[in-house]
Amino acid sequence: MKAIGIILAAGNSKRMRELTAKRCTAAMPMCGTYRAVDFVLTNMAYSHIQSVAVLTQYNSRSLSEHLNSSRWWDFGRKQGGLYVYHPTITPDNSSWYRGTLDSMCQNIRFLKESHEPYVIIASGDGVYRLDYNKVLDYHIEKRADITIVTADMRPWEDSTRFGQVRTDGDGRVTEFEEKPMQEESKDVNTGVYVIRRRLLIEILETCMEEDRYDLVRDVIIRYRRVKRIYAYHMDGYWSSISSAESYYKTNLDFLNKDVRDTFFTEDETVLTKANDFPPAKYNPGSSVKHALVASGTIINGTVENSVIFKKSYIGNGAVIKNSVILNDVYIGDNARVENCIVESHNTLYADSVYVGDPNDVRIVVENNARYF
């Protein structure tokens, strides 16, 4: 691959509510076993990108622990590798990342010391499968300065969450509205970009001089009539988990076989840091229908249309429906959980009831003692 990768994972989304109180969005658990960042890392690994930088800042401990070794994604055994960059106090700088562009400015050395001609920039909260080689080929064919990867906005999504793109017949971007008040286009920015490395360095140095720090506002929108900016439309499944509702629906999407088949095939799967847990255990009297159940889980009750993450315990007579139960959750006997996300390491007492609205998912955070 003729490119290096940069993953933007420094931000915090207030739309995630309590879920990002102890982790960043890119570190959110996904599909029972994975983290959100695993999807973009997998795309880069299968696209044969050897050198990847992850730029993180907010609540970075969980993400840093997950990325403590590059071997799970097989990045650059002899050349390249996986690098995790945090804001660093230097004689010239003592500020946190002020935006996506500023996070790259503060780590411009990574770009200058690389030799590959192109850079793939991707958000750490996107769930999709994409061969970046195809985007790069399109970028070169169009002789583009910047290529934005776009996708169709999902019917239930809030249009104000995304940048919306308009193009001409050749695919060149003519209009870009960042999070407009009203829906302007069904074609939305996925947060994935291709740009020549030397051009990116020039733009970063200019923006540092002008004290500009946002990639979308200060580059994409500002340069859209000056640079050749094209859109590459991505077909297939794509979701951004930067809101609690989207996170909930995306996890439940993986109960759909067609969605699973997008990410898990005989030749390729989602790569992640492995844990050595025993298989899930289904005790007599348990009932599980249309669910994903991760390893290390013990189920005694009823689970329907739900995702159960690692090391969870479902008590006798407990009923879990249309819910996402994160890692290491204890649910007591005869408890009822419906239309909820239960935060990791929580304890729900016996006979307790938690019911949310399908259109306004409830997040359950109970700091109860595990042993009683």
Buried (B, 14 or more C-beta within 10 A) or exposed (E): BEBBBBBBBBBBBEBBBEBBEEBBBBBBBBBBBBBBBBBBBBBBBBBEBBBBBBBBBBBBEBBBEBBEEBEBBEBBEEEBEBBBBBBEEEEEEEEBBBBBBBBBBBBBEBBEEBEBBBBBBBBBBBBBBBEBBEBBEBBBEBEBBBBBBBBBBBEEBEBEBBBBBEBEEEBBBEEBBBEEEEBBBBBBBBBBBBBBBEBBBEBBEEBBEEEBBBBBBBBBBBBBEEBBBBBBBBEEBBBBBBBBBBBBBBBBBBBEEEBBEBBEEEEEEBBBBEEEEEEBBBEEEBEBEEBBBBBBBBBBBBBBBBBBBBBBBBBEBBBBBBBBBBBBBBBBBBBBBBBBBBBBBBBBBBEBEBEBEEEEBBBBBBEEEEEE
